[in-house]
Each structure stands twice: as structure tokens, then as C-alpha cells.
């Protein structure tokens, strides 16, 4: 996702080149601009915002890029430098709340090798529960006895730290350099 702004008429544009999109993506981009306006307490009536999405997919749909769009716009207009190793998914509403999405595991999996941290909507952490084994050994009468326990590892998937966030304010805490 690349975001650009320029003087204009308050247009919100989504450039996806030869990829098909749905109306939810357009709605999400508009909500991202409104959330940015409210968060930074500025009017964007005279600024055009363009979101360019590059993907290997044939179709881009849904609102799951909304939070990323809002954060990138806040970064640009608020002159806030963001980390490149943090990724986010989630819808955005005009008040800046981050909403639920589908395909959580797939989105985290796609960020492997690109992200150290992945932010997702509050309440969706239960969709990524995984377990890791821990071995406990002890010596009893010169014989070593070991047992393996499986413990829940909610905060990490594929080496990526996963954190739930409820709004733009929380997300920015992890994104700011």
C-alpha cells in the first residue's frame, strides 16, 4: 500500500491497476480519510488522497485494508514516521475504531518474512491460537523422567508477534518509530 496526497478537491482515489475491486474497498478508503481527518483534527476538503495497492491477487475486496489506509494517511499528513516491520489488518470506521475481518491466519501467513509484528482487531486473537511444546525433565533415583506439555502460544505465529488493537491510537503506539 502506497499513499499519496496532493492539493485538490477532497477526492479519495484507489489505484489497483489491472486488479478488480469491490465497493467495500472504496467505502473503506473513504472511511480511512474521514478517520484521518478526525484523528488529526484537520479538514481534508482541499486534499486529494490516492491509495495504490500492489498485489499478486486477481481481485481485491472487503474493508480489511481500512486500518492500514488510515494509518498511512495519518503518517503522511501528520509527519509521523512508521515502522516497516509492523503490519495491520482491520476495517476502519469514521471514529477510528478497528473492526473485524476474515482470513486472519492467511493474512498473518502472507506477512511472514516481512513483519516482526502483526496487529489485528481486538477480539480476533482467538482465531490464531497455536500451541508449542515444552519438555520438563527431572531425575528420580538416577532415572530421568520427562514429560511434554503443550502450552497455548497466542502471541506469536510463524515467528511474528501478534497483538490485538481496538483503534488507531493503539495501533500507532506499535507503528511509531
Secondary structure as GFF3:
##gff-version 3
##sequence-region A 1 177
A	DSSP	beta_strand	2	7	.	.	.	ID=ss1
A	DSSP	beta_strand	12	15	.	.	.	ID=ss2
A	DSSP	beta_strand	20	21	.	.	.	ID=ss3
A	DSSP	alpha_helix	23	40	.	.	.	ID=ss4
A	DSSP	beta_strand	47	52	.	.	.	ID=ss5
A	DSSP	beta_strand	59	60	.	.	.	ID=ss6
A	DSSP	alpha_helix	66	78	.	.	.	ID=ss7
A	DSSP	beta_strand	86	88	.	.	.	ID=ss8
A	DSSP	beta_strand	91	92	.	.	.	ID=ss9
A	DSSP	beta_strand	98	99	.	.	.	ID=ss10
A	DSSP	alpha_helix	104	110	.	.	.	ID=ss11
A	DSSP	beta_strand	117	121	.	.	.	ID=ss12
A	DSSP	three_ten_helix	125	128	.	.	.	ID=ss13
A	DSSP	beta_strand	131	140	.	.	.	ID=ss14
A	DSSP	beta_strand	143	152	.	.	.	ID=ss15
A	DSSP	beta_strand	156	157	.	.	.	ID=ss16
A	DSSP	beta_strand	160	165	.	.	.	ID=ss17
A	DSSP	alpha_helix	168	175	.	.	.	ID=ss18
###
